[in-house]
Amino acid sequence: MNTATHSISDPREGETIWDRYITMPVEPFSRTTGIGRTKIYELLATQDLESIVIGRRRLILLDSYRRLIEKQRSATPTARPAAPAPQQQRRSS
């Protein structure tokens, strides 16, 4: 039986960053999700994302990000629109 403890830098098998943390500072959240800082603050203002402030540090609640994703998924049709047809090039005379 393996009784070794796991450190923060040693993820458990199959575990993702979303399984390991409940909050994340704005900068790492932006890098991880690909959402820009301005959009993050817009989502916070509309309460689509939630955060807490500890001292001077704002931490995004990752559960609110999960809810935002689910809200987007349920509002978006599952069928993807067809890609636009490529434009034909004009021939010069």
C-alpha positions in Angstrom: 0.0 0.0 0.0 1.4 3.4 -1.0 1.2 5.8 1.8 3.2 8.6 0.2 1.8 12.1 0.6 1.3 14.3 -2.5 2.7 17.8 -2.6 1.2 20.6 -4.6 3.8 20.1 -7.3 3.1 16.3 -7.5 -0.4 15.9 -9.1 -2.2 12.6 -8.5 -2.8 10.4 -11.5 -5.7 11.7 -13.6 -5.9 14.9 -11.6 -6.2 18.3 -13.3 -5.5 21.8 -12.0 -9.3 22.2 -11.8 -9.5 19.2 -9.4 -6.7 20.5 -7.2 -7.7 24.2 -6.5 -10.9 26.0 -5.6 -9.6 29.5 -6.4 -7.0 31.0 -8.7 -5.5 34.5 -8.9 -6.6 36.5 -12.0 -3.2 36.3 -13.9 -2.9 32.5 -13.7 -6.6 32.1 -14.4 -6.2 34.3 -17.5 -3.2 32.3 -18.7 -4.9 28.9 -18.0 -8.2 29.7 -19.6 -7.1 32.0 -22.4 -9.6 34.7 -21.3 -8.1 38.2 -21.2 -7.9 40.2 -18.0 -10.4 42.8 -19.3 -13.0 40.1 -20.1 -12.4 38.5 -16.7 -13.2 41.8 -15.0 -16.3 42.2 -17.2 -17.5 38.7 -16.2 -16.9 39.6 -12.6 -18.9 42.9 -13.0 -21.8 41.0 -14.5 -21.5 38.3 -11.8 -21.0 35.6 -14.4 -17.7 34.9 -12.5 -17.3 35.1 -8.8 -14.3 36.1 -6.8 -13.1 36.7 -3.3 -10.6 39.3 -2.1 -8.0 38.4 0.6 -5.9 41.3 1.4 -5.0 42.9 -1.9 -5.4 39.6 -3.8 -8.4 38.8 -5.9 -9.1 35.0 -6.3 -11.5 33.7 -8.9 -13.8 30.9 -7.6 -13.3 28.1 -10.0 -16.8 26.7 -9.4 -18.2 29.9 -10.9 -16.1 29.3 -14.0 -17.6 25.8 -14.2 -21.1 27.2 -14.0 -20.3 29.8 -16.7 -19.1 27.0 -19.0 -22.3 24.9 -18.3 -24.4 28.0 -18.9 -22.7 28.7 -22.2 -23.0 25.0 -23.3 -26.7 24.9 -22.5 -27.3 28.2 -24.4 -25.4 27.1 -27.5 -26.9 24.7 -30.0 -24.8 21.5 -30.4 -24.7 21.7 -34.1 -21.8 23.7 -35.4 -22.3 26.1 -38.3 -20.8 25.1 -41.6 -17.5 26.8 -42.5 -17.9 29.6 -45.1 -17.1 28.6 -48.7 -13.7 29.8 -49.9 -13.8 32.8 -52.1 -12.8 32.4 -55.7 -9.9 34.5 -56.9 -10.5 36.8 -59.8 -8.4 36.1 -62.9 -6.6 39.0 -64.4 -6.6 39.5 -68.1 
